[in-house]
Amino acid sequence: MTFSLPSQSRNWFITLIILLALGGLLRLLDITDPPLDFHPSRQLRNSLVARDIYYSILPSATPEQQDLAASFARSVGKYEPPVIESIVAYTYLVTGENIAVARIWGTIFWLVAGIALFDLMRRASSPWAALIALSYYLVLPFSVQASRSFQPDPLMTSAFVIGIYFLYRWSEDVSFHGEVQGMSGWKWAILAGVFLGFATFVKIVIAFFVGSAAIALVLFTLGKNFWRSKQVWAMAFIMVVPALFYYVLLNQGRSTEYFFAWTVTLIKLIASTDFYTKWLAFLGTLFGQVIIFLSIAGALIAPLRMRWLLISLWIGYLLYGLTLPFQMYTHSYYHIQLIPILVLGLAVVLNPLIESVTAQGGVRRAGFVALVVAVIGFQAYVSRSVLMAEDFRQEPVFWNGIAEVVPSNSDVIALTQDYGYRLMLFGWRRVRLWPLTTGLSETRNPGKNNADGFAELTDGMDYFLVTAFGQLEKQPDLKKILDTYPIAAEGDGYVLYDLR
């Protein structure tokens, strides 16, 4: 009896369906757990914005509920257009307010982009190399967590992947037929512009990748005469105008604030070698450093068109990291768009390995397939274990209980988790925030002691709520001050001090 890797399109198509089903199943595990499993402050922020939209269109909502939901949404900041929040909010009209809705939408977007990513990889490698690389995109624990989280990044990345796929198809079509003879080039150009423009509109940070990829493939395809192409100008217009209109014309104040807060203030970090070691080490925890270097190697040996694309994407990633240095080693979701880039390079590296395996005997081929299945199965199990490791279903009860303890007509300042978003989402209460001691605050204001401004920060406040006791231990001077005030209420996980 002999064994061989299936080569018929029917077999790899079935494998593709199985992998997509596995990726979808993993992302839908523990689907109703509150959004505290992955960067909770960001997910809670989106939940509050979605709630505001939902209550503004819910016929049965009272004016009081609408006003309160709107006040919560205004307090969380508005840096991107509420695209995914609107999609989720309108779905709430059918399902009710449930985090499962956001996770289902994120899963759908990620799987659809996975199909485009697979077909893109097939243009530079064999279907089987593309499938093995795609499994990394689908079952990597970080990918599973990040792609189902309620924030704009999964939608941004999915739209980006689909847009890059259409941009690549445009390059192929124009290179083969010429712009005039191959009218289908217009189809690919419009689709590329729409999806890449939409990705940039959803979250502007993807512009580094969109711009670098578009420039590289346009130059590769048309050379120095690119400016004569109507398709290029059409793509550029569609890509740029929506984001330009929102971020520069409509939301200029917020965009400027974000730029100065996260780039200008922290750009000094890039002058330190410690920044680069932290960045690379952080990436290693997310993706594995061996995978990163293999993918970069794939970019260097890829077929010419794919090589231009991959190298340009890595250049875009480097510029992106230098512009937002603090996030590069502190915020994992800022690297979600690196997942498909890594996968594209991996497919190229795996291709000669697959060709070598097909030339081996049946037993060795069977052993290779068993190893691949075992690795995918193990990673899927790890992803499942990460999702199931914690249960946050008691959180809404806890925060609702705190909201009931705090007098409703009082002014409260709080040392609490996630900018007070938990109390807003689960307890429908808003408090003023006491500053936290974090790596970011120490980077921006080294040596600052918040307790020195206690009188000013608590002016007009009736109560001081503490739920983040780890933060209280980091601020011993604040703890000493609070110990001089009577305790109005105390329970498991909170203390309410009476400042009156």
C-alpha positions as CSV (number, residue, x, y, z in Angstrom):
1,M,0.0,0.0,0.0
2,T,1.4,3.4,-0.9
3,F,0.5,6.9,0.3
4,S,0.7,10.2,-1.5
5,L,-0.2,13.8,-0.8
6,P,-3.5,14.4,-2.6
7,S,-3.0,16.7,-5.6
8,Q,-6.5,16.9,-7.0
9,S,-8.2,20.2,-6.5
10,R,-11.2,18.5,-4.9
11,N,-8.9,17.2,-2.1
12,W,-7.3,20.5,-1.2
13,F,-10.7,22.2,-1.5
14,I,-12.1,19.8,1.2
15,T,-9.0,20.5,3.3
16,L,-9.6,24.2,3.0
17,I,-13.2,23.8,4.2
18,I,-12.1,21.7,7.2
19,L,-9.5,24.3,8.1
20,L,-12.0,27.2,7.8
21,A,-14.5,25.2,9.9
22,L,-11.9,24.6,12.6
23,G,-10.9,28.3,12.6
24,G,-14.6,29.3,12.9
25,L,-15.3,26.8,15.7
26,L,-12.3,28.0,17.8
27,R,-13.5,31.6,17.6
28,L,-17.0,30.8,18.6
29,L,-16.0,28.9,21.8
30,D,-17.2,30.6,25.0
31,I,-18.9,33.1,22.8
32,T,-21.2,34.7,25.5
33,D,-18.4,35.4,28.0
34,P,-18.1,39.2,28.7
35,P,-15.5,41.0,26.6
36,L,-12.7,40.8,29.2
37,D,-10.7,38.0,27.6
38,F,-8.5,40.1,25.4
39,H,-7.5,43.8,25.9
40,P,-10.7,44.5,27.9
41,S,-10.5,48.3,27.9
42,R,-10.6,48.3,24.1
43,Q,-13.5,45.8,23.9
44,L,-15.4,47.6,26.6
45,R,-14.9,50.9,24.8
46,N,-16.4,49.4,21.6
47,S,-19.3,47.9,23.6
48,L,-20.2,51.3,25.1
49,V,-20.2,52.9,21.7
50,A,-22.3,50.1,20.2
51,R,-24.7,50.5,23.2
52,D,-25.1,54.2,22.4
53,I,-26.0,53.5,18.8
54,Y,-28.3,50.6,19.8
55,Y,-30.3,52.7,22.3
56,S,-30.5,55.6,19.9
57,I,-32.4,53.3,17.4
58,L,-34.2,51.1,19.9
59,P,-37.9,52.0,19.8
60,S,-38.5,50.9,23.4
61,A,-35.5,52.8,24.9
62,T,-36.4,55.6,27.4
63,P,-34.9,59.1,27.0
64,E,-33.0,58.5,30.3
65,Q,-31.4,55.3,28.9
66,Q,-30.5,57.1,25.7
67,D,-29.0,60.1,27.4
68,L,-26.9,57.9,29.8
69,A,-25.7,55.6,27.0
70,A,-24.7,58.7,24.9
71,S,-22.8,60.2,27.9
72,F,-20.8,56.9,28.2
73,A,-20.0,56.9,24.5
74,R,-18.8,60.5,24.6
75,S,-16.5,59.7,27.6
76,V,-14.5,57.0,25.8
77,G,-13.0,59.1,23.0
78,K,-13.6,58.9,19.3
79,Y,-10.6,58.2,17.1
80,E,-12.1,56.0,14.4
81,P,-15.5,56.0,12.7
82,P,-17.9,53.5,14.5
83,V,-18.1,51.0,11.7
84,I,-18.0,47.7,13.5
85,E,-19.9,49.2,16.4
86,S,-22.7,50.2,14.0
87,I,-22.8,46.8,12.4
88,V,-23.1,45.2,15.9
89,A,-25.6,47.7,17.2
90,Y,-28.0,47.1,14.3
91,T,-27.7,43.4,14.8
92,Y,-28.6,44.0,18.5
93,L,-32.1,44.9,17.2
94,V,-32.6,41.2,16.3
95,T,-30.5,39.5,19.0
96,G,-30.5,41.9,21.9
97,E,-27.4,43.4,23.5
98,N,-25.0,40.4,23.5
99,I,-21.2,40.2,23.0
100,A,-21.7,37.0,20.9
101,V,-22.8,39.2,18.0
102,A,-19.5,41.0,17.8
103,R,-17.6,37.8,18.0
104,I,-19.7,36.2,15.2
105,W,-19.1,39.2,12.9
106,G,-15.4,39.2,13.6
107,T,-15.2,35.5,12.9
108,I,-17.1,35.9,9.6
109,F,-14.8,38.7,8.5
110,W,-11.6,36.7,9.4
111,L,-12.8,33.6,7.5
112,V,-13.7,35.5,4.4
113,A,-10.3,37.2,4.4
114,G,-8.8,33.7,4.9
115,I,-10.3,32.5,1.6
116,A,-8.8,35.5,-0.3
117,L,-5.4,35.0,1.5
118,F,-5.4,31.3,0.4
119,D,-6.0,32.2,-3.2
120,L,-3.3,34.9,-3.0
121,M,-0.8,32.3,-1.7
122,R,-1.7,29.9,-4.4
123,R,-0.4,32.4,-6.9
124,A,3.1,32.1,-5.5
125,S,3.1,28.5,-4.1
126,S,1.4,25.2,-4.3
127,P,-2.1,24.7,-2.8
128,W,-0.7,22.5,-0.1
129,A,1.9,24.9,1.0
130,A,-0.8,27.6,1.1
131,L,-3.1,25.4,3.2
132,I,-0.4,24.7,5.8
133,A,0.4,28.4,6.0
134,L,-3.3,29.2,6.2
135,S,-3.6,26.9,9.2
136,Y,-1.3,29.3,11.1
137,Y,-3.6,32.2,10.2
138,L,-6.6,30.2,11.5
139,V,-5.4,28.4,14.7
140,L,-2.6,30.5,16.1
141,P,-3.7,31.4,19.7
142,F,-3.0,35.1,19.2
143,S,-4.9,35.1,15.9
144,V,-7.9,33.4,17.5
145,Q,-8.1,35.8,20.4
146,A,-7.4,39.0,18.4
147,S,-9.6,38.2,15.4
148,R,-12.8,37.7,17.5
149,S,-12.3,40.6,19.8
150,F,-14.7,43.5,19.6
151,Q,-12.5,46.3,18.2
152,P,-12.0,47.7,14.7
153,D,-8.7,45.8,14.1
154,P,-10.1,42.5,12.9
155,L,-12.4,44.2,10.3
156,M,-9.5,46.5,9.3
157,T,-7.2,43.6,8.8
158,S,-9.8,41.5,6.9
159,A,-10.6,44.3,4.5
160,F,-6.9,44.9,4.0
161,V,-6.2,41.3,3.1
162,I,-9.1,41.2,0.6
163,G,-7.9,44.5,-0.8
164,I,-4.3,43.3,-1.2
165,Y,-5.7,40.2,-3.0
166,F,-7.5,42.3,-5.5
167,L,-4.5,44.6,-6.0
168,Y,-2.4,41.6,-6.8
169,R,-5.0,40.3,-9.3
170,W,-4.9,43.8,-10.9
171,S,-1.2,43.6,-11.2
172,E,-1.4,40.2,-12.8
173,D,-4.1,41.2,-15.2
174,V,-2.4,44.4,-16.4
175,S,0.9,42.7,-16.7
176,F,-0.6,40.0,-18.9
177,H,-3.2,41.8,-21.0
178,G,-2.1,45.4,-20.8
179,E,-4.4,48.1,-19.3
180,V,-6.3,48.9,-22.5
181,Q,-6.8,45.3,-23.8
182,G,-7.6,43.8,-20.4
183,M,-10.7,45.6,-19.3
184,S,-11.0,43.3,-16.3
185,G,-8.2,45.3,-14.9
186,W,-10.7,48.0,-14.1
187,K,-12.7,45.5,-12.1
188,W,-9.7,44.5,-10.0
189,A,-8.6,48.2,-9.6
190,I,-12.0,49.3,-8.3
191,L,-12.3,46.3,-5.9
192,A,-8.8,46.9,-4.6
193,G,-9.5,50.6,-4.1
194,V,-12.8,49.9,-2.3
195,F,-11.4,47.4,0.1
196,L,-8.1,49.1,0.8
197,G,-9.9,52.4,1.2
198,F,-12.4,50.8,3.5
199,A,-9.6,49.3,5.6
200,T,-7.9,52.7,6.0
201,F,-11.3,54.3,6.8
202,V,-12.0,51.7,9.6
203,K,-8.6,52.4,11.2
204,I,-6.0,54.8,9.8
205,V,-2.9,52.9,11.0
206,I,-3.3,50.4,8.2
207,A,-2.3,53.2,5.8
208,F,1.4,52.3,6.3
209,F,0.7,48.9,4.8
210,V,-1.8,50.0,2.2
211,G,0.4,52.8,0.9
212,S,3.6,50.7,0.7
213,A,1.9,47.7,-1.0
214,A,0.1,50.0,-3.5
215,I,3.2,51.9,-4.4
216,A,5.3,48.7,-4.8
217,L,2.8,46.8,-7.0
218,V,2.0,49.9,-9.2
219,L,5.7,50.5,-9.8
220,F,6.3,46.8,-10.4
221,T,3.4,46.6,-12.9
222,L,3.7,49.9,-14.8
223,G,7.1,51.3,-14.0
224,K,7.9,55.0,-14.2
225,N,4.9,55.6,-16.5
226,F,2.4,54.7,-13.8
227,W,1.1,58.3,-13.7
228,R,-0.5,57.8,-17.2
229,S,-2.8,55.0,-15.9
230,K,-6.4,56.0,-15.3
231,Q,-6.8,52.8,-13.2
232,V,-4.0,53.9,-10.8
233,W,-5.6,57.3,-10.3
234,A,-9.0,55.7,-9.7
235,M,-7.5,53.3,-7.1
236,A,-5.6,56.1,-5.4
237,F,-8.8,58.3,-5.2
238,I,-10.9,55.5,-3.8
239,M,-8.2,54.5,-1.3
240,V,-7.4,58.0,0.0
241,V,-10.6,60.1,0.0
242,P,-12.8,58.3,2.6
243,A,-10.0,58.3,5.3
244,L,-8.9,61.8,4.3
245,F,-12.4,63.1,4.7
246,Y,-13.0,61.5,8.1
247,Y,-9.6,61.8,9.8
248,V,-8.4,65.1,8.4
249,L,-11.5,67.1,7.7
250,L,-14.2,65.8,10.1
251,N,-12.0,64.6,13.0
252,Q,-8.9,66.7,12.7
253,G,-8.8,67.6,16.5
254,R,-8.8,64.0,17.6
255,S,-6.4,62.9,14.9
256,T,-3.9,65.6,15.9
257,E,-4.4,64.7,19.6
258,Y,-3.6,61.1,18.9
259,F,-0.6,61.9,16.8
260,F,1.0,64.1,19.5
261,A,0.1,61.8,22.4
262,W,1.3,58.6,20.8
263,T,3.9,59.6,18.3
264,V,5.5,63.0,19.0
265,T,5.6,62.5,22.8
266,L,7.0,58.9,22.6
267,I,9.2,59.1,19.5
268,K,12.2,59.4,21.7
269,L,11.9,55.6,22.4
270,I,13.2,54.7,18.9
271,A,16.6,56.1,19.8
272,S,17.2,53.4,22.4
273,T,18.4,49.9,21.4
274,D,16.2,48.6,24.3
275,F,13.2,49.5,22.2
276,Y,14.1,47.2,19.4
277,T,15.0,44.3,21.7
278,K,11.6,44.7,23.5
279,W,9.8,44.9,20.1
280,L,11.4,41.7,18.8
281,A,10.9,39.9,22.1
282,F,7.3,40.9,22.2
283,L,6.7,39.6,18.6
284,G,8.3,36.4,19.6
285,T,5.7,35.8,22.4
286,L,2.9,36.4,19.8
287,F,4.2,34.6,16.8
288,G,7.4,32.7,17.6
289,Q,10.7,34.3,16.4
290,V,11.5,31.3,14.2
291,I,8.3,31.9,12.3
292,I,9.1,35.6,11.9
293,F,12.5,34.9,10.4
294,L,11.3,32.1,8.2
295,S,8.6,34.5,6.8
296,I,11.1,37.2,6.2
297,A,13.2,34.6,4.3
298,G,10.1,33.8,2.3
299,A,9.8,37.4,1.3
300,L,13.4,37.4,0.0
301,I,13.0,34.3,-2.1
302,A,9.4,34.7,-3.3
303,P,8.5,35.0,-7.0
304,L,9.2,38.5,-8.2
305,R,5.7,40.0,-8.0
306,M,5.1,38.5,-4.6
307,R,8.6,39.6,-3.5
308,W,7.8,43.2,-4.3
309,L,4.6,42.9,-2.3
310,L,6.1,41.2,0.8
311,I,9.1,43.4,1.0
312,S,6.9,46.5,0.7
313,L,4.6,45.2,3.5
314,W,7.6,44.7,5.8
315,I,8.8,48.2,5.0
316,G,5.3,49.5,5.9
317,Y,5.4,47.5,9.1
318,L,8.7,49.0,10.1
319,L,7.5,52.6,9.4
320,Y,4.4,51.8,11.3
321,G,6.4,50.6,14.3
322,L,8.7,53.6,14.4
323,T,5.6,55.9,14.3
324,L,3.9,54.2,17.2
325,P,6.8,52.9,19.3
326,F,5.2,52.4,22.7
327,Q,2.5,50.1,21.3
328,M,5.0,47.9,19.6
329,Y,5.9,46.1,22.8
330,T,2.8,46.7,24.9
331,H,-0.3,46.3,22.7
332,S,-0.6,42.9,21.1
333,Y,-3.5,43.9,18.9
334,Y,-1.4,46.5,17.2
335,H,0.3,43.5,15.4
336,I,-2.8,41.7,14.1
337,Q,-2.2,42.9,10.6
338,L,1.2,41.2,10.7
339,I,-0.5,37.8,10.8
340,P,-1.4,37.6,7.0
341,I,2.0,39.0,6.1
342,L,3.7,36.3,8.0
343,V,1.5,33.7,6.4
344,L,2.3,34.9,2.9
345,G,6.0,34.5,3.6
346,L,5.5,31.1,5.2
347,A,3.7,29.7,2.1
348,V,6.8,30.6,0.0
349,V,9.2,29.0,2.4
350,L,7.0,25.8,2.7
351,N,6.7,25.4,-1.0
352,P,10.1,23.7,-1.7
353,L,9.5,21.6,1.4
354,I,6.2,20.3,0.1
355,E,7.8,19.6,-3.3
356,S,10.5,17.6,-1.5
357,V,8.0,15.6,0.5
358,T,6.0,14.6,-2.6
359,A,9.2,13.0,-4.0
360,Q,9.6,10.9,-0.9
361,G,8.4,7.4,-0.2
362,G,4.8,6.7,1.0
363,V,5.8,6.1,4.7
364,R,7.8,9.3,4.9
365,R,5.0,11.3,3.2
366,A,2.5,9.8,5.7
367,G,4.8,10.8,8.6
368,F,5.0,14.4,7.3
369,V,1.2,14.6,7.0
370,A,0.8,13.2,10.5
371,L,3.3,15.7,11.9
372,V,1.5,18.6,10.2
373,V,-1.9,17.4,11.6
374,A,-0.4,17.0,15.0
375,V,1.0,20.5,15.1
376,I,-2.2,22.1,13.8
377,G,-4.2,20.0,16.4
378,F,-1.9,21.1,19.2
379,Q,-2.1,24.8,18.3
380,A,-5.9,24.5,18.1
381,Y,-6.0,22.8,21.5
382,V,-3.8,25.7,23.0
383,S,-6.2,28.2,21.4
384,R,-9.2,26.4,22.9
385,S,-7.5,26.2,26.3
386,V,-6.7,30.0,26.3
387,L,-10.3,30.9,25.6
388,M,-11.7,28.5,28.2
389,A,-9.1,29.2,30.9
390,E,-11.0,32.1,32.5
391,D,-14.7,32.7,33.1
392,F,-15.9,36.4,33.4
393,R,-19.6,35.7,33.8
394,Q,-19.6,37.0,37.4
395,E,-18.2,40.4,36.3
396,P,-21.5,42.0,35.4
397,V,-23.0,40.9,38.7
398,F,-20.0,42.3,40.6
399,W,-20.1,45.7,38.9
400,N,-23.8,46.0,39.1
401,G,-23.5,45.4,42.9
402,I,-21.0,48.2,43.2
403,A,-23.3,50.5,41.3
404,E,-26.0,49.8,43.8
405,V,-23.8,50.5,46.8
406,V,-22.6,53.9,45.6
407,P,-25.3,56.5,46.2
408,S,-26.9,57.5,42.9
409,N,-26.9,61.2,43.5
410,S,-23.2,61.4,44.5
411,D,-20.0,62.5,42.8
412,V,-17.4,59.7,42.8
413,I,-13.7,59.5,41.9
414,A,-12.3,56.0,41.4
415,L,-9.1,54.1,41.2
416,T,-10.5,51.4,39.0
417,Q,-9.9,49.0,36.1
418,D,-10.2,49.9,32.4
419,Y,-10.9,53.6,32.7
420,G,-14.1,52.9,34.5
421,Y,-15.6,51.2,31.5
422,R,-16.6,48.1,33.5
423,L,-18.7,50.2,35.8
424,M,-20.3,52.0,32.9
425,L,-21.1,48.9,30.8
426,F,-22.2,46.5,33.6
427,G,-23.4,49.0,36.3
428,W,-24.6,51.9,34.2
429,R,-22.6,54.3,36.4
430,R,-19.9,56.8,35.5
431,V,-17.1,58.0,37.8
432,R,-14.2,60.4,37.6
433,L,-10.9,58.6,37.2
434,W,-8.0,58.8,39.5
435,P,-4.7,58.5,37.5
436,L,-3.1,55.1,37.2
437,T,0.5,54.2,37.6
438,T,1.5,52.5,34.4
439,G,4.5,52.0,32.1
440,L,3.0,54.7,29.8
441,S,2.5,57.2,32.6
442,E,6.0,56.6,33.8
443,T,7.4,57.1,30.3
444,R,5.5,60.3,29.8
445,N,5.9,61.8,33.3
446,P,8.7,60.0,35.1
447,G,8.8,60.7,38.9
448,K,5.3,62.2,39.1
449,N,3.4,61.5,42.3
450,N,-0.3,61.7,41.8
451,A,-1.0,61.9,45.6
452,D,0.6,65.4,45.6
453,G,-2.5,66.6,43.7
454,F,-5.1,64.8,45.9
455,A,-6.9,67.9,47.0
456,E,-7.2,69.2,43.5
457,L,-8.2,65.9,41.9
458,T,-10.9,65.1,44.5
459,D,-12.3,68.7,44.6
460,G,-16.1,68.4,44.7
461,M,-16.1,64.6,45.1
462,D,-18.2,62.9,47.7
463,Y,-16.7,59.4,47.6
464,F,-13.5,57.7,46.6
465,L,-14.0,54.2,45.1
466,V,-11.1,51.7,45.0
467,T,-11.4,48.4,43.0
468,A,-7.9,48.3,41.5
469,F,-6.0,47.3,44.7
470,G,-2.9,46.4,42.7
471,Q,-2.8,50.1,41.6
472,L,-3.3,51.2,45.2
473,E,-0.2,49.3,46.3
474,K,1.8,51.1,43.6
475,Q,0.7,54.5,45.0
476,P,1.5,54.2,48.8
477,D,1.1,57.9,49.4
478,L,-2.4,57.8,48.1
479,K,-3.1,54.8,50.4
480,K,-1.9,56.8,53.4
481,I,-4.2,59.6,52.6
482,L,-7.2,57.4,52.0
483,D,-6.6,55.6,55.4
484,T,-7.5,58.9,57.1
485,Y,-11.0,58.9,55.7
486,P,-13.9,56.8,57.0
487,I,-15.1,53.8,54.9
488,A,-18.7,54.2,53.7
489,A,-19.0,50.7,52.3
490,E,-16.7,47.7,51.8
491,G,-17.0,44.3,50.1
492,D,-15.2,41.6,48.3
493,G,-13.2,43.5,45.7
494,Y,-14.0,47.1,46.5
495,V,-13.8,49.9,49.2
496,L,-15.8,53.1,49.2
497,Y,-14.2,56.0,51.1
498,D,-16.3,58.9,52.3
499,L,-14.6,62.1,51.4
500,R,-17.2,64.4,53.0
